[in-house]
C-alpha cells in the first residue's frame, strides 16, 4: 500500500467540523463530532489498526460512522459490511478481503465467525491521546446492492468516494442533512461524507423506523437537506408528517425517478431545490438533474467539466470518471471497466427529443411471448394517476405467453366499491393510451403497502 498522498477522512473532517457543533443524531442519542478531536470511540487505540485490514461490522449506524472517521488513513483496508449481509457469508468475506481485525459493537457474535480478533466500537467517545497521523491510502471495500448468493464487492478509496463532494464552501455551517439510506451502503455513505466534509450534521434513520417517525425527527432537528430513493420518498410522502418539513434541498437517487414522484416531492416542499441523481457503487456519482424533469438532457453525453464522461452504447448508460471503483474483489468473473475505461451500468435509456429517459434494468425484463417489457416503464405510467402513491409491476407465469404483466398498486387514500373499480379502469385506460398492447397490465391488484429492500429499492419478484 503506498504512503498516504490524499487527505484522510479524519483530515477532511478536522478541517471543517472539529471546531463546529457538527453532530450525528441517532434515534435515541447523538454525538458531537468535535469530541473525537480528543478521544476515540474504539475499544483499542486507532493506531493499533495501522496497516491492518479491518472489517467494520456493526448493528448500529452511529457506531459505524464514528469507526469510519477513525480508521481511514490508518488501516490498510476497510471493509464496510451492510446491515443486511447474511452472517453466513462473513467467513467468505473475511477470507477474500484478508481481514485480520473485526471492528464491531457485538464482539461476542464476532468471536463465532472466525479467528480475526475483535476491536470494540460504540457510540461513547472516551478521552484518550490518539495518534491519527495518516500514512495509508486506505482501500474501502463496499458491497453492491441487490447481491444474491456470493457477495459482490468493489474497491474504492477516499478519493473516489469524495470526488463529487466539495468540502465546506456553500454547504458549510447550519446545514443539517437527513437520509433514509443506511450509511453502510454507498448511497448513505455519500451523505455521511457530504455532512462531514461540509461541516454539517446528519440525522440517521433507525432500523425499522416508520417514515412518519423519521420525518418528525428530521423536523425536530430542523433538517435542511434530505435524501432517499424514490421508493423511500413514495412511502414518506404518504404521511402527513412530510409537510411538517421545510428543507432547502431534497434529493432522489438509487432508482428511476419518474415524473410523478418528482412532482409530488416539489409540491410537498415548494421552497426546496429538488434533484435526482445517478450513482452506483461501481460507477460512483455521475450527475444530478435539477430542472424538475425526469431523465437527463442529451447534452450530458460526452465529457464534462467535472471529469465525468457519459456514453450510451447498446442502449445502456456507460460512465467513465475518477469517481468509479477501482476494481471488483473476490469471485467476480468480469472486469469492472470496458476497453475504453467505461462502467456499463446496465441501466437502459431511451432518447426522446433532446432528452434521455431511464427505461429499466437490462436484467429486469419481463418476456411476454417474446416481447420485452421493462417494469419501470409501466410503473411510470401507473404512478402518474393522482390516486396512486406507488406501484410494482412483475411478470406472472402464463402457460401460453410465458408471462403476463401484473401490477400491484398502493393508493393515496382508501377506496372502496365503485370508486375502486373506477380507479382500476382509469389506470388501465392510461396504460392503453401510453403503452403498447403487450405492456398493459393483465391484472391490477390494490395492496396496502409494498416492501422496500434494505438498500431502499422497491422489492422485485416474479410471481
Residue pairs with C-beta under 8 A, 6 or more apart in sequence:
1 51
1 76
1 136
1 137
1 139
2 137
3 135
3 136
3 137
4 73
4 134
4 135
4 136
4 137
5 137
6 137
6 157
6 158
6 159
7 15
7 73
7 134
7 158
8 72
8 73
8 74
8 132
8 134
8 136
8 138
8 158
9 68
9 69
9 72
9 73
9 158
9 193
9 196
10 69
10 70
10 72
10 73
10 132
10 134
11 73
11 134
12 158
12 162
12 167
12 196
12 197
13 33
13 36
13 69
13 196
13 197
14 37
15 167
15 168
16 22
16 167
16 168
16 172
16 196
16 197
16 198
16 199
17 33
17 34
17 196
17 199
17 200
18 33
18 34
18 36
18 37
19 34
20 34
20 173
20 199
21 32
21 34
21 201
22 32
22 33
22 34
22 195
22 196
22 199
22 200
22 201
23 30
23 31
23 32
23 33
23 201
23 202
24 30
24 31
24 33
24 62
24 65
24 66
24 201
24 202
24 204
25 201
25 202
25 203
25 204
25 217
25 221
26 60
26 61
26 62
26 123
26 204
26 206
27 204
27 205
27 206
27 209
27 217
29 62
29 123
31 41
31 62
31 66
31 123
31 125
33 69
33 196
35 125
36 66
36 69
36 70
36 125
38 127
38 130
39 125
39 126
39 127
39 128
39 130
40 46
40 70
40 125
40 126
40 128
40 130
41 63
41 66
41 67
41 70
41 121
41 122
41 123
41 124
41 125
41 126
42 49
42 67
42 70
42 103
42 119
42 120
42 121
43 119
43 120
43 121
43 122
44 119
44 120
45 128
45 130
45 131
46 70
46 71
46 74
46 130
46 131
46 132
47 74
47 130
47 131
47 132
47 133
48 119
49 71
49 74
49 75
49 101
49 103
49 119
50 74
50 75
50 135
50 136
51 75
51 76
51 136
52 75
52 76
52 77
52 100
52 101
53 75
53 76
53 77
53 79
53 97
53 98
53 99
53 100
53 101
54 71
54 75
54 77
54 78
54 79
54 99
54 100
54 101
54 102
54 103
54 119
55 79
55 81
55 90
55 93
55 94
55 97
55 99
55 101
55 102
55 103
55 104
55 116
56 64
56 67
56 68
56 71
56 78
56 79
56 80
56 81
56 103
56 104
56 121
56 184
57 81
57 90
57 102
57 103
57 104
57 106
57 110
58 64
58 67
58 81
58 103
58 104
58 105
58 106
58 121
58 184
59 83
59 105
59 106
60 105
60 122
60 123
61 182
61 183
61 184
61 188
61 204
61 205
62 123
62 204
63 105
63 121
63 122
63 123
64 80
64 121
64 183
64 184
65 183
65 192
65 202
65 204
66 121
66 122
66 123
66 125
67 103
67 121
68 78
68 80
68 192
69 196
70 130
70 132
71 78
71 103
71 138
72 78
72 134
72 138
72 140
72 158
73 132
73 134
73 135
73 136
73 138
73 158
74 132
74 134
74 135
74 136
74 138
75 136
75 138
76 136
76 138
76 139
77 97
77 98
77 99
77 138
77 139
77 141
78 138
78 139
78 140
78 141
79 93
79 97
79 99
79 141
79 153
80 140
80 141
80 142
80 143
80 184
80 189
81 90
81 93
81 143
81 184
82 143
82 145
82 182
82 184
82 185
82 454
82 455
83 182
83 184
83 207
83 454
84 453
84 454
84 455
85 93
85 143
85 151
87 109
87 113
89 150
89 151
90 113
90 114
91 113
91 114
92 150
92 151
92 330
93 99
93 151
93 153
94 102
94 113
94 114
94 116
96 153
96 329
96 330
96 331
97 141
97 153
97 329
97 330
99 114
99 116
100 116
100 117
101 116
101 117
101 118
101 119
102 110
102 113
102 114
102 116
102 117
102 118
102 119
103 118
103 119
103 120
103 121
104 110
104 118
104 119
104 120
104 121
105 120
105 121
105 122
107 118
107 120
110 116
110 118
111 118
137 157
137 158
137 159
138 157
138 158
139 155
139 156
139 157
139 326
140 155
140 156
140 157
140 158
140 161
141 153
141 154
141 155
141 156
141 329
142 153
142 154
142 156
142 185
142 186
142 189
142 281
142 325
143 151
143 152
143 153
143 185
143 281
144 152
144 153
144 154
144 280
144 281
144 282
145 185
145 186
145 254
145 281
145 453
145 455
145 457
146 453
146 455
146 457
150 330
150 331
151 330
152 328
152 330
152 332
153 328
153 329
153 330
154 281
154 282
154 325
154 326
154 327
154 328
154 329
154 336
155 325
155 326
155 327
155 328
155 329
156 325
156 326
157 326
159 322
160 284
160 322
160 323
160 324
160 325
160 326
161 189
161 190
161 193
161 284
161 323
162 193
162 197
163 284
163 285
163 307
163 321
163 322
163 323
164 190
164 279
164 284
164 285
164 306
164 323
165 190
165 193
165 194
165 197
165 198
166 197
166 198
167 197
167 198
168 197
168 198
168 199
169 198
171 194
171 198
171 199
171 200
171 225
172 198
172 199
172 200
173 199
173 200
174 200
174 224
175 195
175 198
175 199
175 200
175 201
175 224
175 225
176 200
176 201
176 202
176 203
176 221
176 222
176 223
176 224
176 225
177 191
177 194
177 195
177 200
177 201
177 202
177 203
177 223
177 224
177 225
177 226
177 227
178 202
178 203
178 205
178 214
178 217
178 218
178 221
178 223
178 225
178 226
178 227
179 187
179 188
179 191
179 202
179 203
179 204
179 205
179 226
179 227
179 228
180 205
180 211
180 214
180 227
180 228
180 229
180 232
180 236
180 456
181 187
181 188
181 191
181 205
181 227
181 228
181 229
181 232
181 254
181 455
181 456
182 188
182 205
182 454
182 455
183 189
183 191
183 192
183 204
185 281
185 454
185 455
186 279
186 280
186 281
187 227
187 229
187 253
187 254
187 279
187 455
187 456
190 279
190 285
191 202
191 227
192 202
194 200
195 201
195 202
200 225
201 221
203 214
203 217
203 218
203 221
203 223
205 214
206 214
210 239
211 232
211 235
211 236
211 238
211 239
211 241
212 236
212 239
212 240
212 241
213 241
214 236
215 236
215 239
215 241
215 242
215 244
215 245
216 241
216 244
218 226
218 245
219 241
219 244
219 245
223 245
223 247
224 247
224 248
224 249
225 247
225 248
225 249
225 250
225 251
226 245
226 247
226 249
226 250
226 251
227 250
227 251
227 252
227 253
228 236
228 251
228 252
228 254
228 456
229 252
229 253
229 254
229 255
229 452
229 455
229 456
229 457
230 252
230 254
230 255
230 256
230 257
230 258
230 261
231 255
231 390
231 450
231 452
231 456
231 457
231 458
232 452
232 456
233 252
233 261
233 264
233 265
234 261
234 264
234 383
234 389
234 390
234 410
235 389
235 390
235 449
235 452
236 242
237 261
237 264
237 265
237 268
237 389
238 389
238 410
238 412
242 268
243 268
245 269
246 269
246 271
246 272
247 269
247 272
248 271
248 272
248 273
249 272
249 273
249 275
250 265
250 269
250 272
250 273
250 274
250 275
251 274
251 275
251 276
251 277
251 288
252 261
252 262
252 265
252 274
252 275
252 276
252 277
253 276
253 277
253 278
253 279
254 279
254 455
254 456
254 457
255 456
255 457
255 458
256 294
256 358
256 360
256 376
256 380
257 276
257 294
258 294
258 376
258 379
258 380
258 383
258 384
259 293
259 294
259 380
259 384
260 380
260 383
260 384
260 388
261 383
262 274
262 276
262 292
262 293
262 294
263 292
265 272
265 274
266 272
266 274
266 292
273 290
274 290
274 292
275 288
275 289
275 290
276 288
276 289
276 294
277 285
277 286
277 287
277 288
277 289
278 285
278 286
278 287
278 288
278 296
278 317
278 347
279 285
279 286
280 343
280 345
281 325
282 324
282 325
282 336
282 343
282 345
283 319
283 321
283 323
283 324
283 325
283 343
283 345
284 319
284 321
284 323
284 324
284 325
285 323
286 308
286 310
286 319
286 321
286 323
287 296
287 300
287 304
287 308
287 310
289 295
289 296
289 297
291 297
293 355
294 357
294 358
294 380
295 349
295 352
295 355
295 356
295 357
295 358
296 355
296 356
297 354
297 355
297 356
298 351
298 354
298 355
298 356
299 354
300 310
300 356
301 310
301 311
301 312
301 356
302 309
302 310
302 311
303 309
304 310
306 321
307 321
307 322
307 323
308 319
308 320
308 321
308 323
309 319
309 320
309 321
309 342
310 317
310 318
310 319
311 317
311 318
311 320
311 342
312 318
312 349
312 351
312 356
313 342
313 344
315 348
315 349
315 350
316 344
316 345
316 346
316 347
316 348
316 349
316 362
317 345
317 347
317 349
317 356
317 358
318 338
318 342
318 343
318 344
318 345
319 342
319 343
319 345
320 337
320 340
320 341
320 342
320 343
324 336
324 337
324 343
325 336
326 336
327 335
327 336
328 334
328 335
328 336
336 343
337 343
338 344
346 361
346 362
346 363
347 358
347 360
347 361
347 362
348 358
348 359
348 360
348 361
348 362
348 374
349 356
349 357
349 358
349 359
350 356
350 357
350 359
351 357
358 376
359 374
359 376
359 377
360 374
360 375
360 376
360 377
361 374
361 376
364 374
364 375
364 376
364 460
365 372
365 373
365 374
366 372
366 373
366 374
366 375
366 393
366 394
366 395
366 403
366 405
366 462
367 373
367 395
367 402
367 403
368 395
368 401
368 402
368 403
368 404
368 405
368 438
369 400
369 401
369 402
369 438
371 436
371 438
373 395
373 405
373 438
373 439
375 392
375 393
375 394
375 395
375 460
376 393
377 435
377 439
378 393
378 405
378 407
378 431
378 435
378 439
378 440
378 441
379 391
379 392
379 393
379 407
381 430
381 431
381 434
381 435
382 388
382 391
382 393
382 407
382 409
382 427
382 430
382 431
382 441
383 390
383 391
384 430
385 423
385 426
385 427
385 430
386 412
387 411
387 412
387 413
387 415
387 423
387 426
388 409
388 410
388 411
388 412
388 427
389 410
389 411
389 412
390 409
390 410
390 450
390 458
391 407
391 408
391 409
391 410
391 450
392 407
392 408
392 450
392 458
392 459
392 460
393 405
393 406
393 407
393 408
393 441
394 405
394 406
394 408
394 460
394 461
394 462
394 463
395 403
395 404
395 405
395 406
395 462
395 463
396 403
396 404
396 405
396 406
396 442
396 443
396 462
396 463
397 403
397 462
397 463
398 404
403 462
404 442
404 443
405 438
405 439
405 440
405 441
405 442
406 441
406 442
406 443
406 445
406 463
407 427
407 441
407 443
407 444
407 445
408 444
408 445
408 446
408 447
408 450
409 427
409 444
409 445
409 446
409 447
410 446
410 447
410 448
410 449
410 450
411 423
411 446
415 423
415 446
420 446
423 446
424 444
424 446
427 441
427 444
428 440
428 441
428 444
431 439
431 440
431 441
432 440
450 458
450 459
451 458
451 459
452 458
452 459
453 459
